[in-house]
Amino acid sequence: MVLKLYKRKGSPNFWLSGTVRGLAVRESTKTADKAAAETIRVLRERALLDESIFGKKAVVTFKTAVDAYLVAGGSTRFMAPLVNAFGNTLLRDIHQNHLDLLSFKLYPDTTAVTRNRQLFTPFIAVWNHATKNEWAEPRLWARPRKQKGTRKRSTTARSGAHPVSYERAAEFVLNMSPAPAMVMTALFYTGMRPVELFTLEPGDVNVAGRWITLEHTKTGEPRGVPIHEFLVPLFTSLLKRKKGPPQVFQNYRGTAYQLFEERGGQLKGAINGARERLAKQGIHINDVSPYTGRHTVSTQLVINQIHPHIKDQILGHAVDSMSRHYTNLPQTPLIEAINTLPVPDLWRSAEWWADPLGYVGKHVKWGVGQKDNAT
């Protein structure tokens, strides 16, 4: 049976109805122009025929794959240029050379790191999600690499790029207001990416089971994160919040931390404020930022002689089928591993620790014997 055009009562647009090799369709053409609607009918009929013979992989466009990825919770960051370039292109027609050429067109005179972050990473995340839906074949996409001999080492350490000791982290965090201090504490004892923590919701947290379930991550793969015993009072308190946005971690105003399209900055003011307050005390700590927590967890687990496979699962580096299968189930080896992270007495002494939810709205510095205005 072929598809037919018809007019639906109350709608100015033409509609499609019919079945092509067992695939039924009843949908709007989204146009009132009959000639345009007829063109859409022919193309839709051809697509259904291809799908019935070759499967869904023959007809899914990049735009369709992106829409599905976003519905599943994927990030919109850097996605618009990709959709503009590949929107209606079938997934099966996109190849490595198309991606390489697009990266140089969109981001000329940029480093391989920039092209990788702003184009290859979001593209591959969409592709991997499409692969899970069996819309595309698994592929190993080649990412841009730095040319040999072009790497220049910075003379100063970039904040967040290296681990720090837990004693140093504690001293820094306790010079922040309670709300950002709680965020930083969770980052240093979970190894989560900041964006994962900022979007965490109560339903993702199983305090009794010492487990966090992340369905949507940067890589597009779900994963489970063990909860350190130190964080139990923090999560227990914050999960009692009855009003406001759904995110577990909120700023002192009671609103969610904003996720910016092409930049960070959610804790920039708090980070700068802590550095300034420490500097007034003659203490200079400029190598701590939100991503420092992830590097510190990774390094400390190695020092603690945790098996590399366990470490990789905690940080979300392991993507084998077994890891995905147990995403939602608390894993004793991972919980035992995360509990090997040390907790300095200074960190335990934070005044807000007795009642995190009660202190989260206080826009002041706590825990080192004095109070002042905090960013």
N, C-alpha and C positions, 0 to 999 in steps of 0.2 A: 504494500500500500504506500502511496506517495503522500507527502505532506500537502495540506490544503490551507489556503488563506480563508479567513472568515472574519466577520465583524462581530464583536461582543457588545451586548447591550450596555450602554453607559460608558463605553470606551471609544475614543476617536481613532485609536490605532488598530491596525490589522493584527490578527492572531494566527498562530500556526497550530495545526492539529493533525495527528495521524501517527502511523507506526511504520518504521523502516527496519525490516529484518528483526522484528521483535523489540525494537527500541521505541517506546511510546513518547510522544511529545505533545505538550499543550502549553504554549508560551506566547508571550507578546513579541511582536517584531519591533516594538517601541517606535513605530513610525506610522503616520497616517497617509503617507505617499504610497500609492499602490505599486508603482514601478519599483521603488526602493524595497518595498515589502516582498515583491516577487523575487528580486535579487537575493534577499536574505533567505527566502524559502529555498531557492536552488542551492545556495551555499550550505545551509543547515542540513538539507537532505543529503548532500554529498558527504558532509562531515559524519553524519549518522551512519552512512553506508561504510565509510572507512573504519569507523569505530566498531561496527558489527563484524567486520572482516579481520581487522588488524588489532583491535583492542583499544583501550583508552589512550595508550601511549601514542597513537597515531593522530590524536586530535586535540590534546591539551596544549593550550598556549601558555606562554610565560605569565601573562596577566592572570590567568586562571590559577596558576600555581602560586603566585604571589598572594592572591586573595585568600586561598586556602591556608597559606602559611600565616597570614596575619590573623585570620579567624582563630587559628590554633594558638595564638598568643605571641607570634613572632614580632620582632622589632621592626618598626617603620624606618629606622635610621638608615640614611643613604639609599632608600629604596626607590624614591621618585625618579632619579636619573636612569635607573635600570628599567623601570616600567616604560618610561618614555622611549627608550632605545629598543627594547625587546617585546613590548606589550603584546601584540597580536602574533608574534612569531611562535610557531610550534616548537615545543621543547626539543623535539627530535631534530630540528633544523639549526639548533644553536651549538656551535663547536668552539674549540679552544681559541682558534684564530679570531673569531668574532669577539670573544671576551678580551683578548689581548689588544686588539685594535681599538675597542671601545674605551679601554682603560687609558690609553694614550690620548684619545680624543677628548675624553671628559676631564682628565687630570694631567695635562701636559706640564712638562718642567717640574714634576713632583717626584718624590722618592718612591722606591719600590714599596716601602712601608706604608706610605699614604695610599697608593693604588690598591694594595692588598686590603687595607682596613676599609676603604670607602667603596670598593667595588667587588673585589673577589670574595671577601668574607660574607657580605649579605647575599650575593648571588649563590654561593655554594650552600648557604643555609636554606635558601628556597629550593635549590635543586635536591638537596638531601631530603627535605620534606616531601617533595614530589616523588622521590624514589620510594619513600615509605608508603605512599599511596599507590605505588605501582603505576605511576604516570610517566616515569622516565627510567632509563637504564642507569645503574650505578656507574659513576665515572670518577676517575682520579684527575681532578683539575689541577693544572700546574699554576702555582702562584708566582708572582713576580719575585725576582731575587736580586739582591744588590750585586753590582758588578764587582769583580775582584779588584782590590786595590783602591776602592773608592770609599771604604768605610773610614770615617773620621771619629775618633774617640773624643767624647766631651771631656773637658778638663774639670767639670763639676758634676757631681752626682745628681741625677734627676730624681726628684722626690717620687717615691712610690715604685721605683724600678728595682729596689733591693730590699732584702729583709733587714729587720732590726731586732735587737734583743727584746724580750718581753718586759724587762725592767725599764728600758728606754721608752717602749710603747706606753707603758702604764703612766710614766711621768708626763708624757705628752697628753694622753687622753684625759687625765684628771685635771688638766688645765682648760678643758672645754666645758661648755654648758652641758647639762644632763642629756638633752635629746641627742645631739651629735655624738656625745661620749658613748651613749648606748649603741648607736650605729657602729662606731669604731670598735667597740668591745665585741660586738657580734661578728664583725669582719675578721678580727684577730683570733676568734675561736671557732670559726666555721670554714674559713678559706673561701667563702662565697665571693663572687664578683659583686661590686657595689650595686649594679643595676638589678641583680637577682635579689639582693636584700631590700632594695627600695620598692620592689613590686611584690614582696612577700605578703600573703594574706593569711588570716587565721586558719583557713581550711588546709593550708599547706603544712601546718606545724602540728606535730604529734609529740607533746611534751612528755607524756607518760612513756611513750616508746622511744624517746630521745632521737626523734627522726623528723627531718624536713623533706618534703617532696617537691621538687621543682619540675613541673611539667613542661615549662617553656624556658629554654636557656639560649645563650648566645650561639651555641653550635646547632641548635634545633633538636637536640637529643635530650629527653628527660633524664633526671638523675636524682638520687637520694643523697642527703647530707646529714651526717650524724650530729647530734647536739651535745656539746661538752657539758659536763655536770655543772660547771661554773655558770652557764647561761640559763639553767633551769629557773631560778628566781626571776630573771629578767623576762623570759618568755611567759612564764606563769602570770606575772603582773600585767604585762602589756596586752595579753589576750583577754583581760577582763574589761577592756575598753568597750563601752556600749554605743558610742556615737561617733560621728565623723566618717572620714573615708575608710575604705576597707583595709588599707595597708597596715601591717603590724607596726612598722616604724614610721613615725610622723615627726615633723618639726615642732618647735615649741609653740607654734600658733595652732597646732592641731590639724594641720593640713599635710597632704602627702608631699614628699620630696619630688620636685619636678624633674622629668627626664627630658633633657634637651636634645634636639635633633642632631646637632653636629658639635656639641661641646659638653663638658661636664659642668662643674661649678656648684653641685648641690650642697657641698660642705665647704666651699672655698672660704666663706666668711669665718666659719668656725675654725678652720685650719689656720688661717692667718691670725685670728685672735689668739689662739693658743701659742703660736710662735712669738707673738708680741709680748704676751704675759710672761712667758718663760725668759725672753730676752731681758725683761726688766729685772729678773732674778739672777741675771748673769749666766743663764743656761740657754744654749743655742741648739735647738733640735729642728732642723730644716729638712730632714729626710723621711718624715712620716706623712703619709697621705692615705686616702681610702684604699688604694690598691696595695699599699704596703702590707696590709693584713694577709692578703692572699700569698704574697711572696714569703712572708714570715712563717705562715702555717706550713707551706711546702718545705721550706728549709728545715724547720724544727722537726718535722716528721722524719726527714732523712737523718738528722742528728740522733733522733730517738730510735733509729734502726727499724722503722716501720717498712714493711715489704713494699717495693715500688708499685705493685698492683693495687694494694690497699690505698696507698697515697694517691695514686691516679684516680681511683674511684671517688675518693673524698673530694678531689678538686675538679672532677668532671672531665678528666682526660681520657678515661677508659670508656670506649664506646662499643665494646663487644656485646653480642646478643645476650650473654648472661647478665651483664651489668644492667642492661635495659629491662630485663625480665624482672629483676628484683628492685626496681626503682621505688616502689611504694612500700616495701617491706623493710622494717628496721633490721640492720645487719650488725650482729654482735661484734665481729672483727673491726668494723669501721668505727663503732662507738668506743670500743676499747682503745683504738688507735688515737682518736681525737682527744680522749681523756689523758693522753700522755703529754699534752701541751701544758707547760708550766703556768701557774697563776701566782704572780708576785703578791706579797701581803699588801703592798701599796694599792694594787688594783682592788683587792677585797675591801679596802678601807673607804672606798668611795661612799660619801654620805647618801647619795641617791640609791645605793644598792638595797637599802632597807625597804624602799617603796618606789620602784622605778616609775610606775604610772603616776604616782602623786608628785613626783619631781619633774616629769617630762616637760611640763609647761613653764618651768622656772628658767628664765633667760639670764642665768648668772653662772659663775664658776663655783664648783663645789669640790671639796675633797683635799685641799692642800692648806687649810687653815685660814683662808681669807676669801672674800667675795668682792667681785667688781663687775662692771658691765661686761657682758660677753657677746661676741658676734654670733 
